[in-house]
Amino acid sequence: MAALDAQKYTPAEESEIQQWVARADSLKTAADKQSLLDSLNNDLASRTTALGTKPSKADVAIYEAVAPLVKAWSPEERTGQQGRPNIVRLVDFVQNSPLFGLSVADADKVAVDADEVLYVKPPVDAKAEKERLKKEKAAAAAAAAEGGAKTLVDRTKEAAAAVAGKAAEVKDKVVEAAQGATAAAAPEGKQKQKKEKKEKAPKQPAPPPAPAVLSPGLIDLRVGHILKAIKHPEADSLYVSTIAMGDKAGTDDTAEFEGQVCRTVCSGLNGLVPLEEMQGRKVVVVCNLKPVKMRGIKSSAMVLAASPRIKEGEADDHKGPVELVNPPADAKAGERVYFEGWQAEPEKVLNPKKKIWETFQPGFTTTDDLEVAFDAGVVKELEGKTGLGKLVTESGGVCKVPSLKGAQVR
């Protein structure tokens, strides 16, 4: 457990770890485990580990408590409509990740088939749901007010008619008096000339918006949290991932999954990155590319990954190796990511005709320290600017790759 021993925890995290360990102990001794397992499955819905993203001995304690149970579960109990898929995911993560140092023999591991998902909760269109609730509320308010409104009209009908008649009488008197005063004040044979209307100055057109400064900061890069990844049903080279990336409810091309607003993202990583490595992990995503359909599924973002740079004259055969760009472990889903020295307000959606992504992507690279960076000298449109800017999160952490130096990132 050397990797865990190197971890540092705040007092609050230490306290939370103790609570999780106690919870795991309760699971081992409880006569009726069902409600405890349901609660655990719900709590793990939005967490990669017990602490969120940071590994700890709490994960090991949970694994030891539930692994024997999961091993005996049927496919329906694991991923069926009433199943507990989040517990299965944690068990598979702990037994296979070197972070926990368990070294579980293959024969003793819980056999988990990542493709065997019997039930996927239908995504909720947050915008449509909000509109439905709004209409129901308005209809209820109208129905409640209808009866009272009728009674009020009946009671005040005669009073309203009397007030209207009185108002008309007063208006006639005022008009008559005004006409008499105008006739007395005007000289004989002459009438007041109407004042000529003053011509309005022509409306000045609004100045055109200032052109955006050419910068890789126009690309909307964020931390994404993959909640689920599966193989594309119609394309052998694609994965389909459900990723939370900080969007607000009701944002176009999003849906709710496990209590979070997510986008669907297709990535050509099947055969290059193991499917189990795509589960429950943090990545860096490009969020403002125009959505495209990939074999019938709309993809609304792109996952950044590094691969060896293609030498001049070589064909880009997309055979890898490929490594996903890793944000800092404590980065939050939706946190902005940018290249140092190039921070700017991203475009809402990149205009394909302007080719902003195509202009700056050749400058995305990795350093000898395995840090992702932007090499300004590669982009001729930047008029001779040079230097490397590290890819960092708003909280200051640097994004890295496991082993590829001098790679292209796309």
C-alpha positions as CSV (number, residue, x, y, z in Angstrom):
1,M,0.0,0.0,0.0
2,A,2.9,2.3,-0.7
3,A,0.9,4.5,-3.0
4,L,-1.7,5.1,-0.2
5,D,1.0,5.7,2.4
6,A,2.3,8.6,0.2
7,Q,-1.1,10.3,0.2
8,K,-1.7,13.3,2.5
9,Y,-5.2,14.0,3.9
10,T,-6.7,17.0,5.7
11,P,-8.2,16.6,9.1
12,A,-11.7,16.7,7.5
13,E,-10.7,13.9,5.1
14,E,-9.2,11.8,7.9
15,S,-12.5,12.1,9.8
16,E,-14.5,11.1,6.6
17,I,-12.2,8.1,6.1
18,Q,-12.9,6.9,9.6
19,Q,-16.7,7.2,8.9
20,W,-16.3,5.1,5.8
21,V,-14.3,2.4,7.6
22,A,-16.9,2.2,10.3
23,R,-19.6,1.9,7.6
24,A,-17.6,-1.0,6.0
25,D,-17.4,-2.7,9.4
26,S,-21.1,-2.4,9.8
27,L,-21.7,-4.1,6.4
28,K,-19.6,-7.1,7.5
29,T,-21.7,-7.7,10.7
30,A,-25.2,-6.5,9.7
31,A,-27.8,-9.2,9.5
32,D,-29.9,-7.3,6.9
33,K,-27.4,-5.8,4.5
34,Q,-29.8,-4.7,1.7
35,S,-30.6,-1.1,2.9
36,L,-26.9,-0.5,3.7
37,L,-25.9,-1.7,0.2
38,D,-28.6,0.5,-1.4
39,S,-27.3,3.5,0.5
40,L,-23.7,2.8,-0.4
41,N,-24.6,2.4,-4.1
42,N,-26.4,5.8,-4.1
43,D,-23.5,7.5,-2.4
44,L,-21.0,6.2,-4.9
45,A,-23.0,7.4,-7.9
46,S,-21.0,10.6,-8.2
47,R,-17.7,9.4,-6.7
48,T,-14.7,7.6,-8.2
49,T,-13.5,6.8,-4.6
50,A,-15.0,7.2,-1.2
51,L,-13.4,10.6,-0.9
52,G,-14.5,11.6,-4.3
53,T,-11.3,11.2,-6.4
54,K,-8.5,10.7,-3.9
55,P,-7.7,7.0,-3.0
56,S,-7.6,6.0,0.7
57,K,-7.8,3.0,3.0
58,A,-11.6,3.7,3.1
59,D,-11.8,2.2,-0.4
60,V,-9.9,-0.9,0.7
61,A,-12.2,-1.3,3.7
62,I,-15.3,-1.1,1.4
63,Y,-13.8,-3.5,-1.1
64,E,-13.0,-6.1,1.6
65,A,-16.6,-5.8,3.0
66,V,-18.5,-6.0,-0.3
67,A,-16.3,-8.0,-2.7
68,P,-17.5,-11.4,-1.4
69,L,-21.1,-10.2,-1.8
70,V,-20.6,-8.9,-5.3
71,K,-18.8,-12.1,-6.4
72,A,-22.0,-14.0,-5.6
73,W,-24.4,-11.5,-7.3
74,S,-26.3,-12.4,-10.4
75,P,-26.0,-10.1,-13.5
76,E,-29.4,-8.6,-12.6
77,E,-28.2,-7.8,-9.0
78,R,-25.1,-6.1,-10.5
79,T,-26.4,-4.0,-13.4
80,G,-30.1,-4.6,-13.6
81,Q,-32.8,-2.0,-13.0
82,Q,-32.7,-2.7,-9.3
83,G,-29.0,-3.5,-9.3
84,R,-26.0,-1.8,-7.7
85,P,-23.6,-0.9,-10.5
86,N,-21.7,1.7,-8.6
87,I,-20.6,-0.8,-5.9
88,V,-19.5,-3.1,-8.8
89,R,-17.5,-0.3,-10.4
90,L,-15.7,0.5,-7.1
91,V,-14.8,-3.2,-6.5
92,D,-13.4,-3.5,-10.0
93,F,-11.4,-0.3,-9.6
94,V,-9.8,-1.2,-6.3
95,Q,-8.9,-4.8,-7.2
96,N,-7.2,-3.7,-10.5
97,S,-5.7,-0.3,-9.7
98,P,-2.0,-0.2,-8.4
99,L,-3.0,2.8,-6.3
100,F,-4.3,0.5,-3.6
101,G,-1.4,-2.0,-3.6
102,L,-3.6,-5.0,-3.0
103,S,-2.1,-7.4,-5.5
104,V,-5.2,-9.5,-5.7
105,A,-4.6,-12.8,-7.6
106,D,-6.6,-13.1,-10.8
107,A,-8.4,-16.2,-9.4
108,D,-9.5,-14.2,-6.4
109,K,-10.8,-11.2,-8.3
110,V,-14.4,-10.5,-8.8
111,A,-15.1,-11.1,-12.5
112,V,-16.6,-8.0,-14.0
113,D,-17.7,-7.7,-17.6
114,A,-17.7,-4.0,-18.4
115,D,-19.9,-4.6,-21.4
116,E,-22.6,-6.5,-19.5
117,V,-24.9,-3.5,-18.6
118,L,-28.5,-4.8,-18.3
119,Y,-30.1,-1.5,-17.6
120,V,-29.2,2.1,-18.3
121,K,-31.3,4.8,-16.6
122,P,-33.0,6.8,-19.4
123,P,-31.5,10.3,-19.6
124,V,-33.8,13.1,-18.4
125,D,-34.1,16.1,-20.7
126,A,-33.6,18.8,-18.0
127,K,-35.0,21.6,-20.3
128,A,-38.2,19.7,-21.2
129,E,-38.7,18.6,-17.5
130,K,-38.4,22.2,-16.4
131,E,-40.9,23.4,-19.0
132,R,-43.3,20.6,-18.0
133,L,-43.2,21.6,-14.3
134,K,-43.7,25.2,-15.3
135,K,-46.8,24.4,-17.3
136,E,-48.3,22.2,-14.5
137,K,-47.8,25.0,-12.0
138,A,-49.4,27.6,-14.3
139,A,-52.4,25.4,-14.9
140,A,-52.9,24.7,-11.2
141,A,-52.7,28.4,-10.4
142,A,-55.2,29.2,-13.2
143,A,-57.6,26.6,-11.9
144,A,-57.4,27.9,-8.4
145,A,-58.0,31.5,-9.4
146,E,-60.9,30.8,-11.8
147,G,-63.6,30.2,-9.1
148,G,-62.6,33.3,-7.1
149,A,-62.4,35.5,-10.2
150,K,-66.0,34.6,-11.2
151,T,-67.3,35.5,-7.7
152,L,-65.4,38.8,-7.7
153,V,-66.9,39.8,-11.1
154,D,-70.4,39.0,-10.1
155,R,-70.2,41.1,-6.9
156,T,-68.7,44.1,-8.5
157,K,-70.5,44.2,-11.9
158,E,-73.0,46.9,-10.9
159,A,-70.4,49.0,-9.1
160,A,-68.1,48.9,-12.1
161,A,-70.8,50.0,-14.5
162,A,-71.6,53.0,-12.2
163,V,-68.0,54.0,-12.0
164,A,-67.6,53.8,-15.8
165,G,-70.7,56.0,-16.3
166,K,-69.5,58.6,-13.8
167,A,-66.1,58.7,-15.5
168,A,-67.6,59.3,-18.9
169,E,-69.7,62.2,-17.5
170,V,-66.6,63.9,-16.0
171,K,-64.6,63.4,-19.2
172,D,-67.3,65.2,-21.3
173,K,-67.3,68.2,-18.9
174,V,-63.6,68.5,-19.0
175,V,-63.5,68.4,-22.8
176,E,-66.2,71.0,-23.1
177,A,-64.4,73.4,-20.7
178,A,-61.2,73.0,-22.5
179,Q,-62.7,73.8,-25.9
180,G,-64.3,77.0,-24.5
181,A,-61.0,78.2,-23.1
182,T,-59.2,77.6,-26.4
183,A,-61.8,79.6,-28.4
184,A,-61.5,82.6,-26.0
185,A,-57.7,82.7,-26.1
186,A,-57.3,82.5,-29.9
187,P,-57.4,85.8,-32.0
188,E,-60.3,86.2,-34.4
189,G,-59.8,84.6,-37.8
190,K,-56.7,82.8,-36.7
191,Q,-56.1,79.4,-35.4
192,K,-53.1,78.1,-33.6
193,Q,-50.7,76.5,-36.0
194,K,-49.5,73.1,-35.0
195,K,-45.9,73.0,-34.1
196,E,-43.9,71.4,-36.7
197,K,-42.4,68.1,-35.6
198,K,-38.7,68.2,-35.0
199,E,-36.9,65.9,-37.3
200,K,-35.1,63.1,-35.5
201,A,-31.4,62.7,-36.1
202,P,-30.7,59.6,-38.0
203,K,-29.8,56.6,-35.8
204,Q,-26.2,55.8,-35.9
205,P,-25.4,52.2,-36.6
206,A,-23.9,50.2,-33.7
207,P,-20.1,49.8,-34.0
208,P,-19.0,46.3,-35.1
209,P,-17.8,44.1,-32.2
210,A,-14.1,44.0,-31.7
211,P,-12.5,41.0,-33.3
212,A,-11.5,38.3,-30.9
213,V,-7.7,38.2,-30.1
214,L,-6.2,35.1,-31.9
215,S,-5.4,32.7,-29.0
216,P,-5.7,29.1,-28.0
217,G,-7.8,30.5,-25.2
218,L,-10.7,30.7,-27.6
219,I,-10.9,26.9,-27.2
220,D,-13.1,25.9,-24.2
221,L,-11.1,23.4,-22.3
222,R,-12.5,21.9,-19.0
223,V,-12.0,19.1,-16.6
224,G,-14.5,16.2,-17.4
225,H,-15.5,13.3,-15.2
226,I,-16.4,10.2,-17.1
227,L,-19.3,8.6,-15.2
228,K,-19.7,5.7,-17.7
229,A,-18.1,4.5,-21.0
230,I,-19.3,1.7,-23.3
231,K,-18.4,0.4,-26.7
232,H,-20.2,2.1,-29.6
233,P,-22.9,-0.4,-30.9
234,E,-22.2,0.5,-34.5
235,A,-18.5,1.3,-34.6
236,D,-15.6,-1.0,-33.5
237,S,-13.2,1.9,-33.0
238,L,-15.4,4.2,-30.9
239,Y,-16.3,4.4,-27.2
240,V,-19.4,6.3,-26.1
241,S,-18.8,8.1,-22.8
242,T,-21.2,10.0,-20.5
243,I,-19.2,12.9,-19.1
244,A,-20.0,15.6,-16.5
245,M,-18.2,18.8,-17.5
246,G,-19.8,21.6,-15.4
247,D,-22.8,22.4,-17.7
248,K,-25.9,24.0,-16.2
249,A,-29.2,22.2,-16.3
250,G,-31.0,22.9,-19.6
251,T,-27.9,23.4,-21.6
252,D,-28.3,22.2,-25.2
253,D,-27.1,18.6,-25.9
254,T,-27.0,17.6,-22.2
255,A,-29.0,15.2,-20.1
256,E,-29.1,14.2,-16.5
257,F,-27.3,11.0,-15.4
258,E,-26.8,9.9,-11.8
259,G,-27.8,13.3,-10.6
260,Q,-25.3,15.2,-12.8
261,V,-25.7,17.2,-16.0
262,C,-23.7,15.3,-18.7
263,R,-22.9,15.3,-22.4
264,T,-22.5,12.2,-24.6
265,V,-19.0,12.0,-26.2
266,C,-17.8,9.6,-28.9
267,S,-14.0,8.9,-28.8
268,G,-11.9,6.9,-31.3
269,L,-10.1,5.1,-28.4
270,N,-11.4,1.6,-28.6
271,G,-8.4,-0.7,-29.0
272,L,-6.0,2.1,-27.9
273,V,-7.2,2.7,-24.3
274,P,-8.7,-0.3,-22.3
275,L,-12.4,0.2,-21.5
276,E,-11.8,-0.2,-17.8
277,E,-9.4,2.8,-17.8
278,M,-12.2,4.9,-19.1
279,Q,-14.5,4.3,-16.2
280,G,-14.9,6.9,-13.4
281,R,-11.8,8.9,-14.3
282,K,-11.0,12.6,-14.8
283,V,-10.0,13.8,-18.3
284,V,-9.6,17.1,-20.2
285,V,-12.3,17.8,-22.7
286,V,-12.8,20.3,-25.6
287,C,-16.3,21.7,-25.0
288,N,-17.1,24.1,-27.8
289,L,-16.6,22.1,-30.9
290,K,-19.7,21.9,-33.0
291,P,-21.6,18.7,-32.1
292,V,-21.4,15.9,-34.8
293,K,-23.1,12.6,-35.2
294,M,-20.8,9.6,-35.2
295,R,-22.5,6.5,-36.5
296,G,-25.9,7.6,-35.3
297,I,-24.9,9.0,-31.9
298,K,-24.4,12.8,-31.4
299,S,-21.0,13.6,-29.9
300,S,-21.0,17.0,-28.1
301,A,-17.3,17.3,-26.9
302,M,-13.9,15.7,-27.4
303,V,-11.5,14.0,-25.0
304,L,-7.9,15.1,-25.2
305,A,-5.2,12.4,-25.6
306,A,-1.6,12.3,-26.6
307,S,0.1,10.1,-29.2
308,P,3.6,10.1,-30.8
309,R,4.2,12.9,-33.2
310,I,4.0,11.8,-36.9
311,K,7.3,12.3,-38.7
312,E,7.4,14.0,-42.0
313,G,6.5,11.5,-44.8
314,E,4.9,9.0,-42.4
315,A,1.2,8.1,-42.6
316,D,-1.0,8.8,-39.6
317,D,-2.3,5.2,-39.0
318,H,-3.8,6.0,-35.6
319,K,-2.3,2.8,-34.1
320,G,-1.0,4.5,-31.0
321,P,0.2,4.3,-28.3
322,V,-2.3,6.7,-26.9
323,E,-2.4,8.3,-23.4
324,L,-5.3,10.3,-22.0
325,V,-4.4,13.8,-20.6
326,N,-4.7,13.7,-16.8
327,P,-5.8,16.8,-14.9
328,P,-4.7,17.0,-11.2
329,A,-6.4,14.4,-9.0
330,D,-8.3,17.0,-7.0
331,A,-9.6,19.0,-10.0
332,K,-13.4,19.3,-10.1
333,A,-15.6,18.5,-13.1
334,G,-16.2,21.7,-15.1
335,E,-13.1,23.5,-13.9
336,R,-11.6,25.7,-16.6
337,V,-8.3,24.6,-18.2
338,Y,-6.0,26.9,-20.2
339,F,-2.5,27.4,-21.4
340,E,-0.4,29.7,-19.2
341,G,0.0,33.1,-20.9
342,W,-2.9,32.4,-23.2
343,Q,-6.0,32.8,-21.0
344,A,-9.0,34.2,-22.8
345,E,-12.8,34.1,-22.9
346,P,-13.6,31.0,-25.0
347,E,-16.0,31.1,-27.9
348,K,-19.4,29.7,-27.2
349,V,-19.2,27.4,-30.2
350,L,-16.2,27.3,-32.5
351,N,-17.1,28.4,-36.0
352,P,-15.9,25.6,-38.3
353,K,-15.2,28.1,-41.1
354,K,-12.7,30.0,-38.9
355,K,-10.7,26.8,-38.2
356,I,-9.6,27.9,-34.7
357,W,-9.1,24.3,-33.5
358,E,-7.2,23.4,-36.7
359,T,-5.0,26.5,-36.3
360,F,-3.9,25.9,-32.7
361,Q,-4.0,22.1,-32.2
362,P,-0.6,21.6,-33.9
363,G,0.9,23.6,-31.0
364,F,-0.5,21.2,-28.4
365,T,2.4,19.0,-27.2
366,T,4.1,17.3,-24.2
367,T,7.4,18.3,-22.6
368,D,10.3,16.2,-21.3
369,D,8.6,16.6,-17.8
370,L,5.5,14.9,-19.3
371,E,3.5,18.2,-18.9
372,V,1.0,19.2,-21.6
373,A,1.9,22.5,-23.1
374,F,1.3,24.9,-26.0
375,D,4.2,25.7,-28.3
376,A,3.5,29.1,-29.8
377,G,6.4,28.8,-32.3
378,V,4.6,26.1,-34.2
379,V,1.6,28.3,-35.1
380,K,2.5,30.6,-38.0
381,E,-0.6,32.7,-37.5
382,L,0.8,34.0,-34.2
383,E,3.4,36.1,-36.1
384,G,6.7,34.9,-34.7
385,K,5.6,34.5,-31.1
386,T,7.5,31.7,-29.2
387,G,7.6,30.0,-25.9
388,L,5.8,27.1,-24.1
389,G,2.7,27.6,-21.9
390,K,1.7,24.8,-19.6
391,L,-1.8,23.4,-19.6
392,V,-3.1,24.3,-16.1
393,T,-6.4,24.3,-14.2
394,E,-7.9,27.4,-12.6
395,S,-6.8,26.1,-9.2
396,G,-3.2,26.0,-10.5
397,G,-2.5,22.3,-11.1
398,V,-0.6,21.1,-14.3
399,C,-2.1,18.6,-16.7
400,K,0.2,15.7,-17.6
401,V,0.5,12.4,-19.5
402,P,2.0,9.1,-18.1
403,S,5.0,8.6,-20.4
404,L,4.9,10.2,-23.9
405,K,7.4,13.0,-24.4
406,G,7.3,15.4,-27.4
407,A,3.9,14.0,-28.3
408,Q,1.0,15.6,-30.2
409,V,-2.1,16.2,-28.2
410,R,-5.5,16.2,-29.9
